[in-house]
Amino acid sequence: MRIGVIGAGAVGGNLTRRLTALGHEVSVANSRGPHTLASLAEETGATPVAVSEAARGAQVVVVAIPLRAVPGLPAGLLDGAAPGAAVIDTGNYYPERDGRIAAVEDGLPESRWTERQLGHPVIKAFNGTYAQDILDRGRPQGSPGRQAVPVAGDGAGAKRTVRDLIHTLGFDTVDAGGLDESWRQQPGTPVYGIRGDADDVVHALAQASSDRTSEWRA
């Protein structure tokens, strides 16, 4: 599968490592340019590209950058992606880092905000997963206590593509509903940072409150 990863920090970098190890054709980009990704490319075999080229031909695109950087992504970034491409949003709103985003402060789920900036549907996943766990905690399907990842989004096909990909990475998934329900996995919710199995994730999602905690507010 052709996969574009935008962002080569902890989450984007470790997803690049795992996805290339599984045999996927991965292009990786960051804000500083392809020349800064030589080490990661040498380690993984991924192809370093400019951000504007990261989604070209990709069946899955991973956006793993701070929310403050999303509006600065190139216009038409996803125009060259494969038809029906699934876009994974791993981001979180941290106002101390991102500055105040009024729409999110007013209650818009952060991934819905990201979707509007991109002009393309997104699937929210991996936003509450520790980056090191992507490397260390994957287990074969059916393993007792296999860690689970909540996945929220509106498109059934794109969501299935993302869930199937996550399973190959060694994690179970839980359908966390449509993107308007993705607030249940934002920072400050019970599921955020959880390392439990599917039953634990289902329970944590159900316990989420729409009341904004300090982690959600500027």
Accessible surface in RSA format (square Angstrom, percent):
REM  Atomic radii and reference values for relative SASA: ProtOr
REM  Chains: A
REM  Algorithm: Lee & Richards
REM  Probe-radius: 1.40
REM  Slices: 20
REM RES _ NUM      All-atoms   Total-Side   Main-Chain    Non-polar    All polar
REM                ABS   REL    ABS   REL    ABS   REL    ABS   REL    ABS   REL
RES MET A   1    89.03  46.1  46.50  30.8  42.53 101.3  54.74  46.5  34.29  45.4
RES ARG A   2   104.99  44.1 104.99  53.5   0.00   0.0  31.29  42.8  73.70  44.7
RES ILE A   3     1.82   1.0   0.00   0.0   1.82   4.4   0.57   0.4   1.26   3.4
RES GLY A   4     0.65   0.8   0.00   N/A   0.65   0.8   0.65   1.8   0.00   0.0
RES VAL A   5     0.00   0.0   0.00   0.0   0.00   0.0   0.00   0.0   0.00   0.0
RES ILE A   6     1.76   1.0   1.76   1.3   0.00   0.0   1.76   1.3   0.00   0.0
RES GLY A   7     5.12   6.3   0.00   N/A   5.12   6.3   5.11  14.0   0.01   0.0
RES ALA A   8    30.04  27.6   4.24   6.5  25.80  58.7   5.77   8.1  24.27  64.3
RES GLY A   9    48.83  60.2   0.00   N/A  48.83  60.2  41.69 114.4   7.14  16.0
RES ALA A  10    70.74  65.0  47.92  74.0  22.81  51.9  59.68  84.0  11.05  29.3
RES VAL A  11    34.13  22.5  31.72  28.7   2.41   5.8  31.72  27.6   2.41   6.5
RES GLY A  12     0.88   1.1   0.00   N/A   0.88   1.1   0.00   0.0   0.88   2.0
RES GLY A  13     1.38   1.7   0.00   N/A   1.38   1.7   1.38   3.8   0.00   0.0
RES ASN A  14    12.54   8.6  12.54  12.1   0.00   0.0   0.00   0.0  12.54  12.1
RES LEU A  15     2.86   1.6   2.86   2.0   0.00   0.0   2.86   2.0   0.00   0.0
RES THR A  16     0.00   0.0   0.00   0.0   0.00   0.0   0.00   0.0   0.00   0.0
RES ARG A  17    75.35  31.6  69.18  35.3   6.17  14.7  18.59  25.4  56.76  34.4
RES ARG A  18    52.01  21.8  51.91  26.5   0.10   0.2  12.88  17.6  39.13  23.7
RES LEU A  19     1.26   0.7   1.26   0.9   0.00   0.0   1.26   0.9   0.00   0.0
RES THR A  20    22.65  16.1   8.11   8.2  14.54  34.6   6.13   8.2  16.52  25.0
RES ALA A  21    78.95  72.6  36.04  55.6  42.91  97.6  48.79  68.7  30.17  79.9
RES LEU A  22    73.34  40.8  41.47  29.7  31.87  80.1  46.14  32.4  27.20  73.2
RES GLY A  23    64.87  80.0   0.00   N/A  64.87  80.0  34.63  95.0  30.24  67.7
RES HIS A  24    34.83  19.0  25.81  17.9   9.01  23.1  20.59  21.2  14.24  16.6
RES GLU A  25   102.77  59.0  92.92  70.3   9.85  23.5  45.44  87.9  57.32  46.8
RES VAL A  26     4.18   2.7   0.00   0.0   4.18  10.1   0.00   0.0   4.18  11.3
RES SER A  27    22.92  19.4  22.78  30.4   0.14   0.3   2.67   5.7  20.25  28.4
RES VAL A  28     0.00   0.0   0.00   0.0   0.00   0.0   0.00   0.0   0.00   0.0
RES ALA A  29     0.00   0.0   0.00   0.0   0.00   0.0   0.00   0.0   0.00   0.0
RES ASN A  30    16.70  11.5  12.03  11.6   4.67  11.2  12.03  29.0   4.67   4.5
RES SER A  31   114.28  96.6  73.75  98.4  40.53  93.4  51.56 109.8  62.72  87.9
RES ARG A  32   160.69  67.5 142.36  72.6  18.32  43.6  65.33  89.3  95.36  57.8
RES GLY A  33    15.84  19.5   0.00   N/A  15.84  19.5  15.36  42.1   0.48   1.1
RES PRO A  34    49.61  36.2  47.44  43.2   2.16   7.9  47.62  39.3   1.99  12.4
RES HIS A  35   143.99  78.7 116.06  80.7  27.92  71.4  95.98  98.9  48.01  55.9
RES THR A  36    46.13  32.8  17.22  17.5  28.91  68.9  25.59  34.4  20.54  31.0
RES LEU A  37     7.72   4.3   6.48   4.6   1.24   3.1   7.72   5.4   0.00   0.0
RES ALA A  38    62.78  57.7  55.70  86.0   7.08  16.1  59.39  83.6   3.39   9.0
RES SER A  39    88.96  75.2  79.83 106.5   9.13  21.0  47.25 100.6  41.71  58.4
RES LEU A  40    16.96   9.4  13.71   9.8   3.26   8.2  15.22  10.7   1.74   4.7
RES ALA A  41    16.97  15.6  12.97  20.0   4.00   9.1  13.22  18.6   3.75   9.9
RES GLU A  42   154.76  88.8 122.55  92.7  32.21  76.7  51.10  98.8 103.66  84.6
RES GLU A  43   107.56  61.8  69.01  52.2  38.55  91.8  45.77  88.5  61.79  50.5
RES THR A  44    25.67  18.3   2.65   2.7  23.02  54.9   9.62  12.9  16.06  24.3
RES GLY A  45    64.50  79.5   0.00   N/A  64.50  79.5  35.30  96.9  29.20  65.4
RES ALA A  46     5.43   5.0   0.00   0.0   5.43  12.3   0.62   0.9   4.81  12.7
RES THR A  47    73.21  52.1  71.02  72.0   2.19   5.2  43.40  58.3  29.81  45.1
RES PRO A  48    43.88  32.0  32.31  29.4  11.58  42.1  32.31  26.7  11.58  71.9
RES VAL A  49    26.61  17.5  22.39  20.3   4.23  10.2  26.55  23.1   0.07   0.2
RES ALA A  50    42.84  39.4  38.14  58.9   4.70  10.7  39.80  56.0   3.04   8.1
RES VAL A  51    25.40  16.7  22.06  20.0   3.34   8.1  22.06  19.2   3.34   9.1
RES SER A  52    58.38  49.3  44.86  59.9  13.51  31.1  29.35  62.5  29.03  40.7
RES GLU A  53    69.97  40.2  64.88  49.1   5.09  12.1  28.53  55.2  41.44  33.8
RES ALA A  54     1.69   1.6   0.00   0.0   1.69   3.8   0.00   0.0   1.69   4.5
RES ALA A  55     0.12   0.1   0.05   0.1   0.07   0.2   0.05   0.1   0.07   0.2
RES ARG A  56   140.55  59.0 132.19  67.4   8.36  19.9  56.06  76.6  84.49  51.2
RES GLY A  57    23.25  28.7   0.00   N/A  23.25  28.7  18.11  49.7   5.14  11.5
RES ALA A  58     2.51   2.3   2.33   3.6   0.18   0.4   2.51   3.5   0.00   0.0
RES GLN A  59    81.47  45.6  77.71  56.8   3.76   8.9  22.24  47.3  59.23  44.9
RES VAL A  60     0.00   0.0   0.00   0.0   0.00   0.0   0.00   0.0   0.00   0.0
RES VAL A  61     0.00   0.0   0.00   0.0   0.00   0.0   0.00   0.0   0.00   0.0
RES VAL A  62     1.36   0.9   1.36   1.2   0.00   0.0   1.36   1.2   0.00   0.0
RES VAL A  63     1.36   0.9   1.06   1.0   0.30   0.7   1.06   0.9   0.30   0.8
RES ALA A  64    15.28  14.1   1.66   2.6  13.62  31.0   3.43   4.8  11.85  31.4
RES ILE A  65    26.57  15.1  17.71  13.2   8.86  21.3  21.64  15.6   4.93  13.4
RES PRO A  66    41.92  30.6  39.88  36.4   2.05   7.4  41.21  34.0   0.71   4.4
RES LEU A  67     1.08   0.6   1.08   0.8   0.00   0.0   1.08   0.8   0.00   0.0
RES ARG A  68   130.72  54.9 105.26  53.7  25.47  60.6  39.41  53.9  91.32  55.3
RES ALA A  69    41.82  38.5  30.64  47.3  11.18  25.4  38.82  54.7   3.00   7.9
RES VAL A  70     5.02   3.3   2.18   2.0   2.84   6.8   2.18   1.9   2.84   7.7
RES PRO A  71    76.88  56.0  45.70  41.7  31.18 113.3  50.41  41.6  26.47 164.5
RES GLY A  72    68.79  84.8   0.00   N/A  68.79  84.8  38.20 104.8  30.59  68.5
RES LEU A  73    28.26  15.7  13.80   9.9  14.46  36.4  14.58  10.2  13.68  36.8
RES PRO A  74    49.20  35.9  34.08  31.1  15.12  55.0  44.82  37.0   4.39  27.3
RES ALA A  75   110.02 101.2  70.59 108.9  39.42  89.7  81.50 114.8  28.52  75.5
RES GLY A  76    43.76  54.0   0.00   N/A  43.76  54.0  19.55  53.7  24.21  54.2
RES LEU A  77    14.87   8.3   4.05   2.9  10.81  27.2   7.42   5.2   7.45  20.1
RES LEU A  78    16.65   9.3   6.55   4.7  10.10  25.4   6.87   4.8   9.78  26.3
RES ASP A  79   125.15  87.7  90.99  90.6  34.16  80.8  37.02  87.1  88.12  87.9
RES GLY A  80    34.70  42.8   0.00   N/A  34.70  42.8  23.23  63.8  11.47  25.7
RES ALA A  81    16.01  14.7   2.03   3.1  13.98  31.8   2.03   2.9  13.98  37.0
RES ALA A  82    24.13  22.2  16.63  25.7   7.50  17.1  20.79  29.3   3.34   8.8
RES PRO A  83   140.33 102.3 107.99  98.4  32.35 117.6 119.74  98.9  20.60 128.0
RES GLY A  84    76.94  94.9   0.00   N/A  76.94  94.9  42.70 117.2  34.24  76.7
RES ALA A  85     6.64   6.1   0.54   0.8   6.10  13.9   2.06   2.9   4.57  12.1
RES ALA A  86     1.24   1.1   0.51   0.8   0.73   1.7   0.90   1.3   0.34   0.9
RES VAL A  87     0.99   0.7   0.05   0.0   0.94   2.3   0.05   0.0   0.94   2.5
RES ILE A  88     2.76   1.6   2.76   2.1   0.00   0.0   2.76   2.0   0.00   0.0
RES ASP A  89     2.95   2.1   2.95   2.9   0.00   0.0   0.00   0.0   2.95   2.9
RES THR A  90    10.89   7.7   3.89   3.9   7.00  16.7   0.00   0.0  10.89  16.5
RES GLY A  91     6.86   8.5   0.00   N/A   6.86   8.5   6.72  18.4   0.14   0.3
RES ASN A  92    11.08   7.6   8.77   8.5   2.31   5.6   0.14   0.3  10.94  10.6
RES TYR A  93     2.73   1.3   1.87   1.1   0.86   2.2   1.87   1.4   0.86   1.1
RES TYR A  94    58.43  27.3  58.43  33.2   0.00   0.0  46.70  35.1  11.72  14.5
RES PRO A  95    17.15  12.5   8.97   8.2   8.18  29.7   9.29   7.7   7.86  48.8
RES GLU A  96   150.24  86.3 105.31  79.7  44.93 107.0  76.08 147.2  74.16  60.6
RES ARG A  97    90.10  37.8  68.88  35.1  21.22  50.5  47.00  64.2  43.09  26.1
RES ASP A  98    15.03  10.5   0.00   0.0  15.03  35.5   0.99   2.3  14.04  14.0
RES GLY A  99    36.70  45.3   0.00   N/A  36.70  45.3  34.22  93.9   2.48   5.6
RES ARG A 100   150.44  63.2 114.80  58.5  35.65  84.9  49.49  67.6 100.95  61.2
RES ILE A 101    20.32  11.6  17.16  12.8   3.15   7.6  20.32  14.6   0.00   0.0
RES ALA A 102    52.25  48.0  47.33  73.0   4.92  11.2  47.33  66.7   4.92  13.0
RES ALA A 103    40.58  37.3  30.03  46.3  10.55  24.0  36.76  51.8   3.82  10.1
RES VAL A 104     0.54   0.4   0.54   0.5   0.00   0.0   0.54   0.5   0.00   0.0
RES GLU A 105     8.77   5.0   3.26   2.5   5.51  13.1   0.24   0.5   8.53   7.0
RES ASP A 106   119.28  83.6  79.95  79.6  39.33  93.0  32.62  76.8  86.65  86.4
RES GLY A 107    37.59  46.4   0.00   N/A  37.59  46.4  20.60  56.5  16.99  38.0
RES LEU A 108    32.25  18.0  25.58  18.3   6.67  16.8  29.18  20.5   3.06   8.2
RES PRO A 109    12.75   9.3  12.75  11.6   0.00   0.0  12.75  10.5   0.00   0.0
RES GLU A 110     3.25   1.9   3.09   2.3   0.16   0.4   0.53   1.0   2.72   2.2
RES SER A 111     0.00   0.0   0.00   0.0   0.00   0.0   0.00   0.0   0.00   0.0
RES ARG A 112    35.07  14.7  35.07  17.9   0.00   0.0   8.89  12.2  26.17  15.9
RES TRP A 113    25.73  10.3  25.73  12.5   0.00   0.0  15.38   8.2  10.34  16.8
RES THR A 114     0.02   0.0   0.02   0.0   0.00   0.0   0.02   0.0   0.00   0.0
RES GLU A 115    26.21  15.1  25.50  19.3   0.72   1.7  10.39  20.1  15.83  12.9
RES ARG A 116   156.42  65.7 128.97  65.7  27.45  65.4  50.76  69.4 105.66  64.0
RES GLN A 117    76.74  42.9  41.72  30.5  35.02  83.4   5.30  11.3  71.44  54.2
RES LEU A 118    29.21  16.3   4.30   3.1  24.90  62.6   7.24   5.1  21.97  59.1
RES GLY A 119    69.75  86.0   0.00   N/A  69.75  86.0  36.76 100.9  32.99  73.9
RES HIS A 120    43.69  23.9  40.31  28.0   3.38   8.7  27.73  28.6  15.97  18.6
RES PRO A 121    83.59  60.9  81.06  73.9   2.53   9.2  81.25  67.1   2.34  14.6
RES VAL A 122     1.49   1.0   0.00   0.0   1.49   3.6   0.17   0.1   1.32   3.6
RES ILE A 123     3.40   1.9   3.40   2.5   0.00   0.0   3.40   2.4   0.00   0.0
RES LYS A 124     0.00   0.0   0.00   0.0   0.00   0.0   0.00   0.0   0.00   0.0
RES ALA A 125     0.00   0.0   0.00   0.0   0.00   0.0   0.00   0.0   0.00   0.0
RES PHE A 126     4.92   2.5   2.19   1.4   2.72   7.1   2.62   1.6   2.30   6.6
RES ASN A 127    10.04   6.9   1.38   1.3   8.65  20.8   0.52   1.2   9.52   9.2
RES GLY A 128    19.04  23.5   0.00   N/A  19.04  23.5  12.29  33.7   6.75  15.1
RES THR A 129    16.80  12.0   6.47   6.6  10.33  24.6   2.81   3.8  13.99  21.1
RES TYR A 130   115.21  53.8 110.28  62.7   4.93  12.8  74.91  56.3  40.30  49.7
RES ALA A 131    20.12  18.5  13.71  21.2   6.41  14.6  13.71  19.3   6.41  17.0
RES GLN A 132    98.50  55.1  95.72  70.0   2.78   6.6  46.94  99.9  51.56  39.1
RES ASP A 133     4.14   2.9   4.14   4.1   0.00   0.0   0.00   0.0   4.14   4.1
RES ILE A 134     0.30   0.2   0.03   0.0   0.27   0.7   0.03   0.0   0.27   0.7
RES LEU A 135    64.50  35.9  39.38  28.2  25.13  63.2  39.45  27.7  25.05  67.4
RES ASP A 136    79.19  55.5  59.95  59.7  19.24  45.5  26.49  62.3  52.70  52.6
RES ARG A 137    83.41  35.0  81.20  41.4   2.21   5.3  11.12  15.2  72.29  43.8
RES GLY A 138    25.56  31.5   0.00   N/A  25.56  31.5   7.29  20.0  18.27  40.9
RES ARG A 139   111.64  46.9 107.99  55.0   3.65   8.7  35.01  47.8  76.63  46.4
RES PRO A 140   101.34  73.9  89.62  81.7  11.72  42.6 100.57  83.0   0.77   4.8
RES GLN A 141   137.46  76.9 108.17  79.1  29.30  69.8  33.76  71.9 103.70  78.7
RES GLY A 142    69.76  86.0   0.00   N/A  69.76  86.0  42.10 115.5  27.66  62.0
RES SER A 143    30.26  25.6  18.30  24.4  11.96  27.6  13.24  28.2  17.02  23.8
RES PRO A 144   137.07  99.9 105.99  96.6  31.08 113.0 117.61  97.1  19.47 121.0
RES GLY A 145    59.00  72.8   0.00   N/A  59.00  72.8  25.86  71.0  33.14  74.2
RES ARG A 146     6.87   2.9   4.01   2.0   2.86   6.8   2.12   2.9   4.75   2.9
RES GLN A 147     6.64   3.7   4.88   3.6   1.77   4.2   2.36   5.0   4.28   3.2
RES ALA A 148     3.02   2.8   0.00   0.0   3.02   6.9   0.00   0.0   3.02   8.0
RES VAL A 149     1.23   0.8   0.89   0.8   0.34   0.8   1.23   1.1   0.00   0.0
RES PRO A 150    15.60  11.4  15.53  14.2   0.07   0.3  15.53  12.8   0.07   0.4
RES VAL A 151     0.00   0.0   0.00   0.0   0.00   0.0   0.00   0.0   0.00   0.0
RES ALA A 152     0.00   0.0   0.00   0.0   0.00   0.0   0.00   0.0   0.00   0.0
RES GLY A 153     2.67   3.3   0.00   N/A   2.67   3.3   0.00   0.0   2.67   6.0
RES ASP A 154    82.88  58.1  49.75  49.5  33.13  78.3  35.25  83.0  47.63  47.5
RES GLY A 155    31.00  38.2   0.00   N/A  31.00  38.2  29.50  81.0   1.50   3.4
RES ALA A 156    86.11  79.2  68.73 106.1  17.38  39.5  75.71 106.6  10.40  27.6
RES GLY A 157    53.64  66.1   0.00   N/A  53.64  66.1  42.34 116.2  11.30  25.3
RES ALA A 158    25.37  23.3  18.26  28.2   7.11  16.2  19.67  27.7   5.69  15.1
RES LYS A 159    21.03  10.3  21.03  12.9   0.00   0.0  10.99   9.9  10.04  10.7
RES ARG A 160   118.01  49.6 116.67  59.5   1.34   3.2  50.57  69.1  67.44  40.9
RES THR A 161    44.47  31.6  39.00  39.5   5.47  13.0  15.54  20.9  28.93  43.7
RES VAL A 162     0.00   0.0   0.00   0.0   0.00   0.0   0.00   0.0   0.00   0.0
RES ARG A 163    41.23  17.3  41.23  21.0   0.00   0.0   1.03   1.4  40.20  24.4
RES ASP A 164    67.57  47.3  64.96  64.7   2.61   6.2  27.14  63.9  40.43  40.3
RES LEU A 165     9.10   5.1   5.66   4.1   3.44   8.6   8.86   6.2   0.24   0.6
RES ILE A 166     0.43   0.2   0.43   0.3   0.00   0.0   0.43   0.3   0.00   0.0
RES HIS A 167    42.60  23.3  37.02  25.7   5.58  14.3  28.05  28.9  14.55  16.9
RES THR A 168    77.70  55.3  56.79  57.6  20.91  49.8  65.88  88.5  11.82  17.9
RES LEU A 169     1.34   0.7   1.13   0.8   0.21   0.5   1.18   0.8   0.16   0.4
RES GLY A 170     8.11  10.0   0.00   N/A   8.11  10.0   8.11  22.3   0.00   0.0
RES PHE A 171     0.00   0.0   0.00   0.0   0.00   0.0   0.00   0.0   0.00   0.0
RES ASP A 172    33.87  23.7  33.87  33.7   0.00   0.0   6.46  15.2  27.41  27.3
RES THR A 173    11.02   7.8   0.00   0.0  11.02  26.3   0.00   0.0  11.02  16.7
RES VAL A 174    13.74   9.0  11.22  10.2   2.51   6.1  13.74  11.9   0.00   0.0
RES ASP A 175    72.44  50.7  50.67  50.4  21.77  51.5  21.15  49.8  51.29  51.2
RES ALA A 176     9.69   8.9   0.12   0.2   9.57  21.8   5.45   7.7   4.25  11.2
RES GLY A 177    27.31  33.7   0.00   N/A  27.31  33.7  26.06  71.5   1.25   2.8
RES GLY A 178    27.54  34.0   0.00   N/A  27.54  34.0  17.42  47.8  10.12  22.7
RES LEU A 179     0.36   0.2   0.36   0.3   0.00   0.0   0.36   0.3   0.00   0.0
RES ASP A 180    84.61  59.3  78.65  78.3   5.96  14.1  30.36  71.5  54.25  54.1
RES GLU A 181    68.17  39.1  67.99  51.4   0.19   0.4  26.97  52.2  41.20  33.6
RES SER A 182     0.04   0.0   0.00   0.0   0.04   0.1   0.04   0.1   0.00   0.0
RES TRP A 183    37.84  15.2  37.84  18.3   0.00   0.0  27.41  14.6  10.43  16.9
RES ARG A 184    62.90  26.4  62.90  32.1   0.00   0.0  10.18  13.9  52.72  32.0
RES GLN A 185     1.93   1.1   1.62   1.2   0.31   0.7   1.32   2.8   0.61   0.5
RES GLN A 186     1.45   0.8   1.45   1.1   0.00   0.0   0.00   0.0   1.45   1.1
RES PRO A 187     3.44   2.5   3.44   3.1   0.00   0.0   3.44   2.8   0.00   0.0
RES GLY A 188    31.62  39.0   0.00   N/A  31.62  39.0   9.53  26.1  22.09  49.5
RES THR A 189    12.54   8.9   2.62   2.7   9.92  23.6   4.58   6.2   7.96  12.0
RES PRO A 190    68.13  49.7  40.86  37.2  27.28  99.1  53.76  44.4  14.37  89.3
RES VAL A 191     4.46   2.9   0.94   0.8   3.52   8.5   0.94   0.8   3.52   9.6
RES TYR A 192    71.43  33.3  53.02  30.2  18.41  47.9  41.38  31.1  30.05  37.0
RES GLY A 193    16.35  20.2   0.00   N/A  16.35  20.2   6.98  19.2   9.37  21.0
RES ILE A 194    46.80  26.6  33.91  25.3  12.89  31.1  41.50  29.9   5.30  14.4
RES ARG A 195   112.33  47.2  98.17  50.0  14.16  33.7  27.31  37.3  85.02  51.5
RES GLY A 196    13.61  16.8   0.00   N/A  13.61  16.8  12.46  34.2   1.15   2.6
RES ASP A 197    46.92  32.9  45.12  44.9   1.81   4.3   9.43  22.2  37.50  37.4
RES ALA A 198    33.01  30.3  32.37  49.9   0.64   1.5  32.37  45.6   0.63   1.7
RES ASP A 199   112.27  78.6 105.18 104.7   7.09  16.8  29.02  68.3  83.25  83.0
RES ASP A 200    66.63  46.7  62.15  61.9   4.48  10.6  10.75  25.3  55.88  55.7
RES VAL A 201     0.00   0.0   0.00   0.0   0.00   0.0   0.00   0.0   0.00   0.0
RES VAL A 202    82.30  54.2  80.21  72.6   2.08   5.0  80.97  70.4   1.33   3.6
RES HIS A 203   114.91  62.8 110.80  77.0   4.10  10.5  73.00  75.2  41.90  48.8
RES ALA A 204     5.47   5.0   4.50   6.9   0.98   2.2   5.47   7.7   0.00   0.0
RES LEU A 205    13.47   7.5  13.35   9.6   0.12   0.3  13.47   9.5   0.00   0.0
RES ALA A 206    70.92  65.2  40.77  62.9  30.15  68.6  48.66  68.5  22.26  59.0
RES GLN A 207   104.32  58.3  82.45  60.3  21.87  52.1  20.14  42.9  84.17  63.8
RES ALA A 208    12.76  11.7   0.00   0.0  12.76  29.0   0.03   0.0  12.74  33.7
RES SER A 209    60.89  51.5  48.52  64.8  12.37  28.5  44.73  95.3  16.16  22.6
RES SER A 210    78.03  65.9  61.84  82.5  16.19  37.3  28.82  61.4  49.21  68.9
RES ASP A 211   108.36  75.9 102.24 101.8   6.12  14.5  32.99  77.6  75.37  75.2
RES ARG A 212    54.96  23.1  27.36  13.9  27.60  65.7  18.50  25.3  36.46  22.1
RES THR A 213    51.74  36.8  45.47  46.1   6.26  14.9  51.74  69.5   0.00   0.0
RES SER A 214    98.83  83.5  72.41  96.6  26.42  60.9  54.51 116.1  44.32  62.1
RES GLU A 215    92.78  53.3  80.58  61.0  12.20  29.0  43.62  84.4  49.16  40.1
RES TRP A 216     6.82   2.7   5.47   2.6   1.36   3.2   6.82   3.6   0.00   0.0
RES ARG A 217   109.03  45.8  98.40  50.2  10.63  25.3  29.95  40.9  79.08  47.9
RES ALA A 218    75.79  69.7  14.70  22.7  61.09 139.0  44.32  62.4  31.47  83.4
END  Absolute sums over single chains surface
CHAIN  1 A     9329.0       6562.5       2766.5       4895.4       4433.6
END  Absolute sums over all chains
TOTAL          9329.0       6562.5       2766.5       4895.4       4433.6
